[in-house]
Every structure is written in C-alpha cells, then in structure tokens.
C-alpha cells in the first residue's frame, strides 16, 4: 500500500530533510554562475595561479556554490581536475601546509589517481626523475596501482622504515617544503597528461579564526600565499617547464571576510605580516545575495522535482503539496535565505504528513510555525 506521502504529495522522500545538502540542485545564482564561469574560462591553462573568493553569510549557499563549480567542471571541462576541500581538517593541525597538500591528494583513491596519470608517458616520468627523482618515483608507482605509494603522500598511515625503503624514498613526507615538491611534480604530470589546470574549491575558510590563534593564522595564510607562488618561487619550477596552474575558489562568510580584510590587515599595518601579500594575490570576489521571490519558488520546485514519484499528474502544479501563496509567505519569512527556506519547508511538510493535510496553506503553516516556537510574521 502506498503511503500518504506518495499518494497525496507525490513524493518518495522528504526533499527538505537535509539542510546542508551540497549535492542539491542550485536555484538562481545566474549572475554569480556567469562570474565564476568567466573566471575559469580566463584562468584555465594560464601560467599563473588564481585566488578567487565567494563571500556569503551563513545559509546563503557558499558550500553549494563551490560544489556546483566542481561538479560542472568535472562534467563539462575534461582538461581541468576539480577538487572540493575544506580549508582545515576536523582534527587539530600540526603543520598546516603539509596537511593541506596531503588532503588535496587524499581526495583521490588509487583508481582515480591512476586515471589522472594514465596519459603520462614513460619519457615524462623519466624527465621528472632527472629533476625530482623521489616524487617522480612515487607518482609512477601510483600510476601502476600501488596503494602504499598513495598512502605515502596522503599520510593515510605512517610508513615504517621498511616500507619507505620498499618505495624507494629516503625519508618521510613530514614538512610543507617537501609536500610542495610533490604538489609541483603533480602539476607537471597533470600538464603532461593533458590537463591544463587543477581547480581547488576551498570551503569554510572562516573556521580558521575559531580553530587557530594569533601567529598560526598568519602562518596559514602565508603558506597559502606560498602555494599560490609555487610555480614562480620553487627552485625546480623553471627546469620543469610548462606546468598546470591552480584556480582557487575560497568560500568565506561575511564575518570571516571582515576579519581577514579589515581586522587582520589593520593589525598588520603597524607591524607588517603576511595578510597583505596574501590579499594582493586576490583576483575576483563574488558576493552571494539572498534569493528573490522567483528564485525561492525555483528552489522549492527543484527540491520537490528531485523526489517525485511521478511527474505526469503534477506538471501543472509543481508546488504540490504547497499552495501557491505558501511560496510568497516563506519568502517573506526567510528573506530569501536558502537554508532557512529549506528548514521552513521541512518543518511544515513533516507536520502535514503527520496530520495528513492534502494541501499545505499559509494558514496551516502559521499554526505549525507557532507550535514550533518559530516566528510567523516577517521581521
């Protein structure tokens, strides 16, 4: 027997259950998408790296934007390798630069890394061995499918002396400088394999201010500045010749942006520091605004459409189980903040299922929000 959700709401599951689903369809953002598409078009395959920022208050869709950039690039631009990563890991940090680069490599499993390196020829590895023998050896082993070689550059487990000898490396990967060697070698191999760029979508930059203190924050941004300059500052870069570049998109909250661009820069004016050099490398800033009423409707319809049991009976009423005026009401309450829209829809949809309400109206929604201690009038 079909459930009430299936028969009345035409839904397989609650499409609003996850408030932070970065794989959810993206509504609106046409202007912003045009901006980041232009950045990628202009920067892909260029000699220098590119720092770009996506700024938005909490719940406006920074993570979804970054994920969407990676997804679209992965599907449509085969010459670019996209990676979605957070600036910091969940665990405490000992060496920011080392661990950041290791987490980049950790985004690949052996099969994925083999695919990326599949078109790199033996001559290219031989040329790299002349300049950077250990990285060349490790990546060649990864291409052959050796998981231990990938473990070495991701620190998945600490290799003992016997395993290091087996891999043909002299010592552990235990410093940012050594990690940069492997990143540079990887960019060289990407280019030889037909890739023009490595795209890094870096989320949750603002968390650096809650997880780090004082000089550690400055050191982290200085390390990022060094990664930006890698192809120009590394002593082996000129010998390697043409290398894939990196396109960064940093997602940061408005408060984090203020602390970075106002508080830290103001503090460093009197004593110097790395923040200004880091910011000097900024190329573009994209600011996320709340959705308008039409985009709010689009968000709700897109979420619903992904969970439909059938589309045939609702093509003219894509908002089922919501009434048309519900959208305007939710827009007024949330001011177009995507996460708040999803939360409001979820709360009222679950109550509608519980009470078996065929059509969720504004009147019903007000009663639900009131019972949940949520405000029912726009502030």
C-alpha positions as CSV (number, residue, x, y, z in Angstrom):
1,X,0.0,0.0,0.0
2,X,1.3,3.4,-1.0
3,X,1.9,6.0,1.8
4,X,0.2,9.3,2.2
5,X,3.4,11.0,1.0
6,X,3.3,9.0,-2.3
7,X,-0.4,9.3,-3.0
8,X,-1.1,12.9,-1.9
9,X,2.3,14.7,-2.0
10,X,3.7,12.6,-4.9
11,X,7.0,12.3,-3.1
12,X,9.3,9.4,-2.4
13,X,11.1,11.1,0.4
14,X,11.1,14.5,2.2
15,X,13.2,16.6,-0.1
16,X,13.9,19.2,2.6
17,X,15.2,16.8,5.3
18,X,18.8,17.8,4.7
19,X,19.6,21.5,5.4
20,X,23.2,21.3,4.2
21,X,22.9,19.0,1.1
22,X,25.7,20.3,-1.2
23,X,24.5,18.0,-3.9
24,X,21.0,19.5,-4.0
25,X,20.0,21.4,-7.2
26,X,21.0,25.1,-7.1
27,X,18.3,27.7,-7.7
28,X,19.1,31.2,-9.0
29,X,22.7,32.3,-9.0
30,X,22.7,33.1,-12.7
31,X,24.8,36.2,-12.2
32,X,27.2,34.5,-9.9
33,X,27.5,31.5,-12.1
34,X,28.3,33.7,-15.1
35,X,31.1,35.3,-13.0
36,X,32.8,32.1,-11.9
37,X,32.4,30.5,-15.4
38,X,34.2,33.6,-16.7
39,X,37.0,33.2,-14.2
40,X,37.5,29.6,-15.1
41,X,37.5,30.4,-18.8
42,X,40.0,33.1,-18.4
43,X,42.4,31.4,-16.0
44,X,42.4,27.8,-17.2
45,X,45.8,26.9,-18.6
46,X,47.4,30.2,-17.8
47,X,50.9,30.4,-16.4
48,X,50.0,31.9,-13.0
49,X,47.6,30.7,-10.3
50,X,44.4,32.5,-9.4
51,X,42.9,33.3,-6.0
52,X,39.1,34.0,-6.0
53,X,36.6,34.4,-3.2
54,X,32.9,33.5,-2.8
55,X,31.5,35.5,0.1
56,X,28.2,34.9,1.8
57,X,26.6,34.9,5.1
58,X,25.7,31.6,6.8
59,X,23.0,29.7,4.9
60,X,23.3,31.6,1.6
61,X,24.9,28.7,-0.3
62,X,28.7,29.0,-0.3
63,X,29.2,25.3,0.0
64,X,26.6,24.5,-2.6
65,X,28.2,27.1,-5.0
66,X,31.7,25.6,-4.5
67,X,30.3,22.1,-5.0
68,X,28.4,23.2,-8.1
69,X,31.6,24.7,-9.6
70,X,33.4,21.4,-9.1
71,X,30.5,19.3,-10.4
72,X,30.1,21.4,-13.6
73,X,33.8,21.5,-14.3
74,X,34.1,17.7,-13.7
75,X,31.2,17.1,-16.2
76,X,32.0,19.6,-18.9
77,X,35.7,20.6,-18.8
78,X,37.7,17.4,-19.0
79,X,41.0,19.4,-19.2
80,X,40.5,20.6,-15.6
81,X,40.8,18.5,-12.4
82,X,38.3,19.8,-9.8
83,X,38.7,19.2,-6.0
84,X,36.3,20.2,-3.2
85,X,38.1,20.6,0.1
86,X,37.7,22.4,3.4
87,X,40.5,24.7,4.5
88,X,41.0,22.9,7.8
89,X,40.5,19.3,8.8
90,X,38.3,18.4,11.7
91,X,41.2,17.2,13.8
92,X,43.8,19.5,15.3
93,X,46.5,20.8,13.0
94,X,50.3,20.4,13.5
95,X,51.6,21.6,10.1
96,X,49.0,23.5,8.1
97,X,50.8,23.5,4.7
98,X,51.8,19.8,4.9
99,X,48.4,18.7,5.9
100,X,46.6,20.9,3.4
101,X,48.6,19.4,0.5
102,X,48.2,15.9,1.8
103,X,44.4,16.4,2.0
104,X,44.4,17.5,-1.7
105,X,46.0,14.2,-2.6
106,X,43.7,12.4,-0.2
107,X,40.7,13.4,-2.4
108,X,41.9,10.7,-4.9
109,X,41.7,7.0,-4.4
110,X,44.2,4.8,-6.3
111,X,41.8,4.2,-9.2
112,X,41.1,8.0,-9.6
113,X,44.8,8.9,-9.4
114,X,45.6,6.2,-12.0
115,X,43.0,7.7,-14.3
116,X,44.5,11.2,-14.0
117,X,48.0,9.9,-14.6
118,X,47.0,7.4,-17.4
119,X,48.2,9.6,-20.3
120,X,51.5,10.5,-18.7
121,X,54.2,8.7,-20.7
122,X,57.4,7.0,-19.5
123,X,59.5,9.7,-21.1
124,X,57.7,12.3,-19.0
125,X,58.3,10.4,-15.8
126,X,62.0,9.9,-16.9
127,X,62.3,13.7,-17.4
128,X,60.8,14.4,-14.0
129,X,63.2,11.9,-12.4
130,X,66.1,14.0,-13.6
131,X,64.9,16.9,-11.6
132,X,62.7,15.5,-8.8
133,X,63.5,11.8,-8.5
134,X,61.5,10.8,-5.4
135,X,58.2,12.5,-6.4
136,X,58.6,11.0,-9.9
137,X,59.1,7.5,-8.4
138,X,56.1,7.8,-6.1
139,X,53.7,9.0,-8.8
140,X,54.9,6.4,-11.2
141,X,54.2,3.7,-8.6
142,X,50.7,5.2,-8.1
143,X,50.1,5.0,-11.8
144,X,50.9,1.3,-11.5
145,X,48.3,1.0,-8.8
146,X,50.4,0.8,-5.7
147,X,48.2,2.0,-2.8
148,X,51.2,2.3,-0.4
149,X,52.6,5.0,-2.7
150,X,49.4,7.0,-2.5
151,X,49.3,6.4,1.3
152,X,52.8,8.0,1.4
153,X,51.6,11.3,0.0
154,X,48.3,11.3,1.9
155,X,49.6,10.1,5.3
156,X,46.8,7.5,5.4
157,X,49.1,5.5,7.6
158,X,52.6,6.2,8.9
159,X,55.0,4.1,6.8
160,X,57.8,2.4,8.7
161,X,61.4,2.2,7.6
162,X,61.0,-1.0,5.7
163,X,58.0,0.4,3.7
164,X,59.9,3.6,2.9
165,X,62.8,1.6,1.6
166,X,60.4,-0.5,-0.4
167,X,59.0,2.7,-2.0
168,X,62.5,4.0,-2.7
169,X,62.3,7.2,-0.7
170,X,64.9,8.4,1.8
171,X,62.6,9.8,4.5
172,X,59.0,10.6,5.4
173,X,56.9,13.3,3.9
174,X,57.0,15.4,7.0
175,X,57.3,19.1,6.0
176,X,55.5,21.7,4.0
177,X,58.5,22.2,1.7
178,X,58.6,18.5,0.9
179,X,54.9,18.5,0.3
180,X,55.3,21.4,-2.1
181,X,57.8,19.2,-4.1
182,X,55.1,16.6,-4.6
183,X,52.4,19.2,-5.5
184,X,54.7,20.8,-8.1
185,X,55.5,17.4,-9.5
186,X,51.8,16.6,-9.7
187,X,51.1,19.8,-11.6
188,X,53.9,18.9,-14.0
189,X,52.4,15.5,-14.6
190,X,48.9,16.9,-15.0
191,X,50.1,19.0,-17.8
192,X,51.9,16.1,-19.4
193,X,48.7,14.1,-19.1
194,X,46.6,16.7,-21.0
195,X,45.2,18.7,-18.1
196,X,45.6,22.5,-18.1
197,X,44.6,23.3,-14.5
198,X,43.8,22.0,-11.0
199,X,40.7,23.7,-9.6
200,X,40.5,23.9,-5.8
201,X,37.2,24.8,-4.2
202,X,38.1,25.5,-0.6
203,X,35.2,25.7,1.8
204,X,34.8,27.0,5.4
205,X,37.7,29.5,5.3
206,X,36.2,31.4,8.2
207,X,36.8,28.5,10.6
208,X,40.4,29.4,10.7
209,X,39.5,32.2,13.1
210,X,37.9,29.8,15.6
211,X,40.4,26.9,15.3
212,X,43.6,28.9,15.2
213,X,45.0,31.7,17.2
214,X,47.5,34.6,16.7
215,X,50.5,33.9,14.7
216,X,49.2,30.5,13.5
217,X,46.5,32.3,11.5
218,X,49.1,34.5,9.8
219,X,51.3,31.4,9.1
220,X,48.5,29.6,7.4
221,X,47.7,32.5,5.1
222,X,51.4,32.9,4.4
223,X,51.5,29.2,3.4
224,X,48.6,29.7,1.0
225,X,50.5,32.7,-0.5
226,X,53.5,30.4,-1.0
227,X,51.3,27.8,-2.7
228,X,49.9,30.5,-5.0
229,X,53.5,31.4,-5.9
230,X,54.7,27.8,-6.3
231,X,55.5,27.8,-10.0
232,X,57.4,31.1,-9.7
233,X,59.2,30.5,-6.4
234,X,60.1,26.8,-6.4
235,X,63.7,26.3,-7.4
236,X,62.8,23.3,-9.6
237,X,59.9,25.0,-11.4
238,X,62.0,26.6,-14.2
239,X,63.6,23.3,-15.0
240,X,60.3,21.6,-15.3
241,X,59.0,24.0,-17.9
242,X,55.3,24.2,-18.7
243,X,53.2,23.2,-15.7
244,X,49.4,23.1,-15.0
245,X,48.2,26.0,-13.0
246,X,45.8,26.2,-10.0
247,X,42.5,28.0,-9.8
248,X,41.3,28.6,-6.2
249,X,37.8,29.4,-5.1
250,X,37.7,30.2,-1.4
251,X,34.3,30.1,0.3
252,X,34.2,32.5,3.3
253,X,31.5,34.1,5.5
254,X,30.9,37.8,5.6
255,X,32.3,37.9,9.2
256,X,35.3,35.9,8.1
257,X,35.9,38.3,5.2
258,X,35.7,41.3,7.5
259,X,38.2,39.7,9.9
260,X,40.5,38.9,7.1
261,X,40.3,42.2,5.2
262,X,39.8,44.7,8.0
263,X,40.8,43.3,11.4
264,X,44.0,41.4,10.3
265,X,45.1,43.9,7.7
266,X,44.6,46.8,10.2
267,X,46.7,45.0,12.8
268,X,49.5,44.3,10.3
269,X,49.7,47.9,9.1
270,X,51.9,48.8,12.1
271,X,53.9,45.6,12.4
272,X,53.9,44.0,9.0
273,X,52.8,40.5,8.2
274,X,51.7,38.0,5.5
275,X,48.0,39.0,5.2
276,X,48.6,41.9,2.8
277,X,50.8,39.8,0.5
278,X,48.1,37.1,0.6
279,X,45.3,39.6,-0.3
280,X,47.5,41.2,-3.0
281,X,47.1,37.9,-4.9
282,X,43.3,38.2,-4.9
283,X,41.8,38.2,-8.4
284,X,38.0,38.2,-8.0
285,X,35.3,38.4,-5.3
286,X,31.8,37.0,-5.8
287,X,29.3,38.0,-3.2
288,X,26.2,35.8,-2.7
289,X,22.9,37.7,-2.1
290,X,19.6,36.2,-0.8
291,X,17.3,34.7,-3.4
292,X,14.4,36.8,-4.8
293,X,10.8,35.5,-4.8
294,X,11.1,33.8,-8.1
295,X,14.3,32.1,-7.1
296,X,12.7,31.0,-3.8
297,X,10.0,29.3,-5.8
298,X,12.6,27.7,-8.1
299,X,14.5,26.3,-5.1
300,X,11.3,24.7,-3.7
301,X,10.2,23.3,-7.1
302,X,13.7,21.9,-7.8
303,X,13.9,20.1,-4.4
304,X,10.4,18.7,-4.9
305,X,11.1,17.6,-8.5
306,X,14.1,15.5,-7.5
307,X,11.9,13.4,-5.1
308,X,8.8,12.9,-7.1
309,X,7.2,9.5,-7.6
310,X,5.8,10.6,-10.9
311,X,5.7,13.8,-12.9
312,X,2.8,13.2,-15.1
313,X,0.0,14.2,-12.7
314,X,1.7,17.3,-11.3
315,X,3.2,19.1,-14.4
316,X,0.8,21.9,-14.0
317,X,1.1,22.0,-10.2
318,X,4.8,21.7,-9.5
319,X,4.5,23.0,-5.9
320,X,2.3,20.2,-4.6
321,X,1.9,19.8,-1.6
322,X,2.3,23.5,-1.1
323,X,-0.2,26.1,-2.1
324,X,0.9,28.9,-4.5
325,X,0.7,31.6,-1.8
326,X,2.9,29.5,0.5
327,X,6.0,30.4,-1.5
328,X,5.4,34.2,-1.1
329,X,4.9,33.6,2.7
330,X,8.1,31.6,3.1
331,X,10.0,34.2,1.1
332,X,8.8,37.0,3.4
333,X,9.7,35.0,6.5
334,X,13.2,33.9,5.3
335,X,14.2,37.0,3.2
336,X,15.4,34.5,0.6
337,X,18.0,32.7,2.7
338,X,18.2,29.2,1.1
339,X,18.9,27.3,4.3
340,X,16.0,29.0,6.1
341,X,13.7,28.3,3.1
342,X,14.6,24.6,3.3
343,X,14.2,24.5,7.1
344,X,10.7,26.1,6.9
345,X,9.6,23.8,4.2
346,X,10.8,20.7,6.1
347,X,9.1,21.7,9.3
348,X,5.7,22.3,7.7
349,X,5.9,19.3,5.3
350,X,6.5,16.8,8.2
351,X,3.6,18.2,10.1
352,X,1.4,18.0,7.0
353,X,2.3,14.3,6.7
354,X,1.7,13.7,10.4
355,X,-1.8,15.3,10.2
356,X,-2.5,14.1,6.7
357,X,-3.1,17.6,5.3
358,X,-3.6,17.3,1.5
359,X,-2.6,20.9,0.7
360,X,-0.2,23.0,2.9
361,X,-1.6,26.5,3.0
362,X,-0.3,29.7,4.7
363,X,-3.0,29.3,7.4
364,X,-1.7,25.8,8.2
365,X,1.9,26.9,8.0
366,X,1.3,29.7,10.6
367,X,-0.2,27.2,13.0
368,X,2.8,24.8,12.6
369,X,5.4,27.5,13.0
370,X,3.7,28.9,16.1
371,X,3.6,25.4,17.7
372,X,7.3,25.1,17.0
373,X,8.2,28.4,18.5
374,X,9.1,30.0,15.1
375,X,8.1,33.5,14.2
376,X,5.1,33.7,11.9
377,X,5.4,37.2,10.6
378,X,8.2,38.8,8.6
379,X,10.7,40.7,10.7
